[in-house]
């Protein structure tokens, strides 16, 4: 998968029922069941979610943030 080369939105919180640490996020996205995610040098993840390009990153307290191509919404 080629990374999106355009302009990305700002990082936004991704509300979840359960918190995920960066370590658990890595296990979920790189654990053999998710094949369309790649870890980036800054420890964020780029991939495709529901047909849309997205980046995810875990925060130390378990929150997740996302961003996507500018103009894309969380819907």
C-alpha positions as CSV (number, residue, x, y, z in Angstrom):
1,X,0.0,0.0,0.0
2,X,1.4,3.4,-0.9
3,X,0.9,6.1,1.7
4,X,-1.5,8.9,1.0
5,X,0.7,11.7,-0.4
6,X,-1.8,14.6,0.0
7,X,-2.7,16.9,2.9
8,X,-3.7,15.2,6.1
9,X,-6.3,16.5,8.6
10,X,-5.3,17.4,12.2
11,X,-5.2,14.5,14.7
12,X,-8.7,14.0,16.2
13,X,-9.8,11.8,19.2
14,X,-11.3,8.5,18.3
15,X,-13.9,7.6,21.0
16,X,-13.7,3.9,22.1
17,X,-15.5,1.9,24.7
18,X,-12.2,0.5,25.9
19,X,-8.8,2.2,26.1
20,X,-5.9,0.7,24.0
21,X,-2.3,1.3,24.9
22,X,0.1,1.8,22.0
23,X,1.4,-1.7,22.7
24,X,-2.1,-3.2,22.4
25,X,-2.8,-1.2,19.3
26,X,0.4,-2.6,17.7
27,X,-0.8,-6.2,18.6
28,X,-4.2,-5.5,17.0
29,X,-2.9,-4.0,13.8
30,X,0.2,-6.1,13.4
31,X,-0.9,-9.4,14.9
32,X,-1.7,-11.3,11.8
33,X,-5.4,-10.5,11.5
34,X,-5.2,-7.0,10.0
35,X,-3.3,-6.9,6.8
36,X,-3.8,-3.4,5.5
37,X,-1.9,-1.5,8.2
38,X,1.7,-0.4,8.3
39,X,3.7,1.0,11.2
40,X,5.2,4.4,10.4
41,X,8.5,5.7,11.9
42,X,6.7,8.0,14.3
43,X,4.8,4.9,15.8
44,X,1.5,5.9,14.1
45,X,-0.2,3.4,11.8
46,X,-1.4,4.0,8.2
47,X,-3.9,1.9,6.5
48,X,-7.4,1.5,5.1
49,X,-10.5,1.4,7.3
50,X,-13.8,0.9,5.6
51,X,-12.4,1.9,2.2
52,X,-10.9,5.2,3.5
53,X,-7.2,6.0,4.0
54,X,-6.5,6.7,7.7
55,X,-3.7,7.0,10.3
56,X,-4.1,5.9,13.9
57,X,-1.9,6.6,16.9
58,X,-2.2,5.5,20.5
59,X,-1.6,7.8,23.4
60,X,0.1,6.6,26.6
61,X,-3.2,6.8,28.6
62,X,-5.0,4.5,26.2
63,X,-6.8,7.0,24.0
64,X,-6.6,6.7,20.2
65,X,-6.4,9.5,17.7
66,X,-7.0,9.4,13.9
67,X,-6.5,11.5,10.9
68,X,-7.3,11.2,7.2
69,X,-7.0,13.0,4.0
70,X,-8.1,16.6,4.4
71,X,-11.9,16.9,4.0
72,X,-12.6,13.3,5.1
73,X,-15.0,13.0,8.1
74,X,-15.2,10.5,10.9
75,X,-18.6,9.3,9.6
